[in-house]
Amino acid sequence: MKPCKKIITRMCINNWGGIGHQVMEFNEYVNLFSGMSGSGKSTVMDAIQVLLYGSLSQNFLNKAADEKNRRTVMTYLRGAQKDGTSNRGNRDFCANLVMEIRDTQDESYRCIGVAFDVRSGDLDINKYTFFSHDGMLDHSLYRNEDGIPLMVKEIADLVKRHQKDPKGRLRGEDINRTYPTNDAYQTALYDQIFGYIDGKRFITMEKSAVALKMSNGVGQFIKDYMFPKSSSEAIEKISRQLGDYTDIRDTVLDMEKRIDLLAAVRESDGRLTVAKAAVLQNEYILKRLRLTAIEEELTRLEIERSGKNLLRDSLAQKRDLLKAEMDRIHGELVETESSLKASDYGKMKEQLAQLDETIVLLNRNCAAWDRFVASLSKWEENEAVYDLVSNAALQSMEDLRDRKADADTLDALRTALKETMEEINEARDNLADERRDVNRELKEKRDRLADWKSGQKSYRNRPGLKEARRELEQALFRETGSKVRVSILADTFDVRDPEWKDAVEGRLGRVKYSLITPPAFSHTAAVLFREMKQFENVDLLHVANIVRDGQEARENALYEAVETDVDYVDACLRHFLGRVIKCRTVEELEQVRDGVTADCYSYSNYTLRHLLSKDYRDNACIGKTIPKSRIDQLEAEVKALEETGRELTGRITALEQARSYENLSQENDYYLDLAGAEKERKKHELRREKLAREISELEQGAMRELRERLEETKKRYALKEDEYTRAGNEFAAAERELGTIEADLRNQKAQHAEAEYGFTPNQAEDERIAERLKGRSLNGYRAEAARALESAKSDVENYTGERQAARMKFNLAYSACGLTGTEESNKPYEDLYERYSRQYVEEYKEEFERKCREVYRSLRDNVIATIHGDIKAAYRQVREVNRVLGATAFSDSVYKIGITPASNENNQFYEMLTAPELDSKVVNEDDVEGQISFGDDVFERKYEREISLLVEKFIPDRTGDERESAKKRAEMEKFADYRNYLTFNMYEVTVDESGQEKRIPVDEMAGNDSGGEGQNPKYVALFAGFALLFAHQNHRDSRIKIVLLDEAFSKMDKTRSSVCLNYARKLGLQVIICVPDERLMTLVKNVDCVYGFRRYKNQISMLMIDKGSYLDMLEGSDEQGNESEPEQETEQRQQREPQRENDAVGMDTETE
């Protein structure tokens, strides 16, 4: 008994494309549309799709056509053609499409359709309705008595007549209705009419089959079309629960983070407290040791002060005795000296001392006079200055050297030297001006020499020339797109006759600095140069006009002295030098209109003039290269200028030295005193010699005994004075030492008072310190305590920073707590730690554990169990499909579908999702029969890591960003889809000679197989996918099994096509195929209904071909070449069901 199904039996078309009215019939199995390109096959195929999809969108119309020829429903309704005409343009009309469906379960009929009212001015479809009704096609074929298609309102009346309730009220599943929306039509179509199929998947597969692409792999095709995608209800459930779980988890994690951060603050604060206690302890030890050291030092100083007091008193007594003895001897000395002074000897000694002082002063004046005379000699020694000194001044200097000094001589010399200095300054200024000129010329020539040696011309006398040339070249390149050479005229030619080089340089003058371009770019350059207003000192020659005018050179013209290998440069030289005649004499100049001599005497426009030497000497620049002779000449000029500069600098330096020479700046009396010092010195020296002889005579006489006694008394006084001084020093030293001791005592007492201030003794600690001091030095103990204090302070500093860092880490993370990190006490952090610890244990931990259990159960029941069941179902479906495929041989091969674990990141979940623990079922108070149970959570413990990873995949996005939410949703759907944990493939199974079965993946054969062999698996997978789509599962209603194919089997041979179509028959599919005429002979023996399509004058005609006559004709042709039909084809013909008697339906004429 054949399984029940729903079959499209007939279709009525009114006013669609090039069809005015047509009723088509379809076979239960394979229906073939044949015709040339553009004959109308796709027109009918698109009409069928409009009814099957319940849509007027153009995204599925004429998918086999290119973008240019794509259609819309409106173009089909108007019958628009490629030539721009329309069958139903500029008028009102109605149209409808109706499809008849037979249910083999109860042999009932139902019809589905769509009706359109189109106005002449409509650009879009404004009035239409989808409808359905029970029964076969209406006898009116949805036209009125005049043969005009029914209006939408008339269709509604027609449908109403089919309703089961005579009052027109719809009840239950009554399909006799028009549908207000496309969605309502689609809901009824895929549920009640087509037998509760997956509408979205049906549309997707049908669209893909109509425009089947052979580029995708078979495995991907199998995944997309043979195995349905999982429902997303589980995602919604788990997402909501995971959202709650995420919230409480985030809260718990946040609380744990707060507690951890505050615990770090507590730990660092505890370490800081211990370090601070160590600091206080060691500070006490150091203070106590300091007091002890001060007290010991005070005791020592008191003892030392007592000894120093005794020593001081003894030294004071000794000093007093020496003072009395010294006073007595001093009295004797005074008495002896008085006796000497009372005699002439004393007075003479005083006079001798006065003379010595006077002679010393006179010696100084004589030396000063000598220096003065020597400084005047510098005026004569400096040759540069000597020439400017007057004879009167020289004579005055000579008189002063001879000590003939008087006021008149000094005044005359002072005036003469002043005048000389004025002349020196004037000469120095003149030399400085001359040196500036030399330096300026030297710099210019040095720069020019540097340019020449580097192979360049500087053109420093023409500022902006090189910049203008470079900018014009760049502008021409931007304008023309190619590099255009811009040259300076002087660089483009040479002077062949050296005799006339100066004349050429001078006559060209400013012209030789002009810019030139090739004639083809003269106009463009002129336009661009007009905008370069910054180059006012630069000229541009219009070379094109110069070449156009074609100036010819005269005989013996200056043009003959130059040469160039560039044509347009030569034209420029003829223009400027071709009329200038070379002349030797003035008489020759008078005979021409324009001429010049070799020595640059020029005649032009009745005017005689000398050419500027600056043009042909200093600024000479003509020539492609610079001759070596010119470079050598310039080097010689540079060296000469350098020597001149050095000479001028030496002369200027010599003149500047005169500013420091003697110029008699003092008064005359000063110089006169110096001049007379020599004479006075000689006079005083004579007097001193005489007085010294008299004193010597007295010393040898009566004064001898008195002097000896005086000397002896002085010696005794000196001895006592030394003893007294030593005694005084010893007393002073004792006083200083005693003062130091007293100061040390005061200092130590002050330090003791300072150390005791604020110090609170601790008897227990003092005893411990005293005990530790036994047997060791105080300094050693103090050094040890100091090191311990430094270590403790370092710890305090480190732990303070550590606590501050811990506080700031907490405050940055939780600024809302209002803490700053600068709190003196750690109590606010301690309070928060205690409060959070209580909240964590009492409020959140239990709630979090409960949510974890809920999430685990939800993930287990809604996701893992669902995917587990879907994977098992997929394996069952594969076995069912392979059972059907195994019964069908495709040429020499059999195809089978295979499923393996995915090789991507999802592979890590495959073992968990297919675990045998998921197959256990229990029934208890809390479980429903058939619900999966995990017993004592062995499964959870075994796959704890995989479950945690999968939970993360289903946590919803909470950012509020639509793009991120959509991305997260797509990721969740991917992990909820069981297909993503599997790899799908199709294998070609062959058996070799030894009976060994070989399985070769079809996708790996794609590069080796022929076109037909590559297409064959796609159609096998396609038909299998449709069979699964139409398979009976939850509903017992029979289902539609329609498959649409356009341009099918294009590369498959007759045998493979036959096997594929027989496979579709075995699956019970109703297939409609569009092929071109050339494929008809290949497929006609294996189809059940054939329509031939033709187009003539924008009208589509179709004819149901009498397949029996057509086959007889083919068989007759075959008999001529072959005695009998192949056995395989005979069996196939016997398997086909009889064709319907009515093999053809004629085409009616188009109706309006």
Sequence and secondary structure as in RCSB ss.txt:
>XXXX:A:sequence
MKPCKKIITRMCINNWGGIGHQVMEFNEYVNLFSGMSGSGKSTVMDAIQVLLYGSLSQNFLNKAADEKNRRTVMT
YLRGAQKDGTSNRGNRDFCANLVMEIRDTQDESYRCIGVAFDVRSGDLDINKYTFFSHDGMLDHSLYRNEDGIPL
MVKEIADLVKRHQKDPKGRLRGEDINRTYPTNDAYQTALYDQIFGYIDGKRFITMEKSAVALKMSNGVGQFIKDY
MFPKSSSEAIEKISRQLGDYTDIRDTVLDMEKRIDLLAAVRESDGRLTVAKAAVLQNEYILKRLRLTAIEEELTR
LEIERSGKNLLRDSLAQKRDLLKAEMDRIHGELVETESSLKASDYGKMKEQLAQLDETIVLLNRNCAAWDRFVAS
LSKWEENEAVYDLVSNAALQSMEDLRDRKADADTLDALRTALKETMEEINEARDNLADERRDVNRELKEKRDRLA
DWKSGQKSYRNRPGLKEARRELEQALFRETGSKVRVSILADTFDVRDPEWKDAVEGRLGRVKYSLITPPAFSHTA
AVLFREMKQFENVDLLHVANIVRDGQEARENALYEAVETDVDYVDACLRHFLGRVIKCRTVEELEQVRDGVTADC
YSYSNYTLRHLLSKDYRDNACIGKTIPKSRIDQLEAEVKALEETGRELTGRITALEQARSYENLSQENDYYLDLA
GAEKERKKHELRREKLAREISELEQGAMRELRERLEETKKRYALKEDEYTRAGNEFAAAERELGTIEADLRNQKA
QHAEAEYGFTPNQAEDERIAERLKGRSLNGYRAEAARALESAKSDVENYTGERQAARMKFNLAYSACGLTGTEES
NKPYEDLYERYSRQYVEEYKEEFERKCREVYRSLRDNVIATIHGDIKAAYRQVREVNRVLGATAFSDSVYKIGIT
PASNENNQFYEMLTAPELDSKVVNEDDVEGQISFGDDVFERKYEREISLLVEKFIPDRTGDERESAKKRAEMEKF
ADYRNYLTFNMYEVTVDESGQEKRIPVDEMAGNDSGGEGQNPKYVALFAGFALLFAHQNHRDSRIKIVLLDEAFS
KMDKTRSSVCLNYARKLGLQVIICVPDERLMTLVKNVDCVYGFRRYKNQISMLMIDKGSYLDMLEGSDEQGNESE
PEQETEQRQQREPQRENDAVGMDTETE
>XXXX:A:secstr
     EEEEEEEEEEETTEEEEEEE  SSEEEEEE TTSSHHHHHHHHHHHHHT   GGGTTTTS GGG   HHH
HHHTB TTS BTTTTS EEEEEEEEEEETTTTEEEEEEEEEEE TT SS  EEEEEEEESSS TTTTB TTS B 
 HHHHHHHHHHT SSTT    TT   EEESSHHHHHHHIIIIITTS  HHHHHHHHHHHHT  SSS HHHHHHHH
TS    SHHHHHHHHHHHHHHHHHHHHHHHHHHHHHHHHHHHHHHHHHHHHHHHHHHHHHHHHHHHHHHHHHHHH
HHHHHHHHHHHHHHHHHHHHHHHHHHHHHHHHHHHHHHHHHTSHHHHHHHHHHHHHHHHHHHHHHHHHHHHHHHH
HTHHHH HHHHTTS HHHHHHHHHHHTT   HHHHHHHHHHHHHHHHHHHHHHHHHHHHHHHHHHHHHHHHHHHH
HHHTT    TTSTTHHHHHHHHHHHHHHHHSS    EEGGGS EES GGGHHHHHHHHGGGGG EE  GGGHHHH
HHHHHT TT TT  B  HHHHHHHT    TTBGGGGEE S HHHHHHHHHHHTT EEESSHHHHHTSSEEEETTS
EEEETTEEEE  HIIIIIT   SSS  HHHHHHHHHHHHHHHHHHHHHHHHHHHHHHGGGS    S HHHHHHHH
HHHHHHHHHHHHHHHHHHHHHHHHTTTTHHHHHHHHHHHHHHHHHHHHHHHHHHHHHHHHHHHHHHHHHHHHHHH
HHHHHHTT    HHHHHHHHHHHTTS HHHHHHHHHHHHHHHHHHHHHHHHHHHHHHHHHHHH GGG   S  SS
SHHHHHHHHHHHHHIIIIIHHHHHHHHHHHHHHIIIIIIHHHHHHHHHHHHHHHHHHHHHHT  BTTBEEEEEEE
E SSTTHHHHHHHT GGGG B   SS  TT B  TTTHHHHHTHHHHHHHHHHT    S  HHHHHHHHHHHHHH
H GGGGEEEEEEEEEE TTS EEEEEHHHHTTTS HHHHHHHHHHHHHHHHHHHT  SS  S  B EEEEESTTT
T  HHHHHHHHHHHHHTT EEEEEE GGGHHHHGGG SEEEEEEEETTEEEEEE  HHHHHHHHHHHHHHH SS 
 HHHHHHHHHS    S      B    
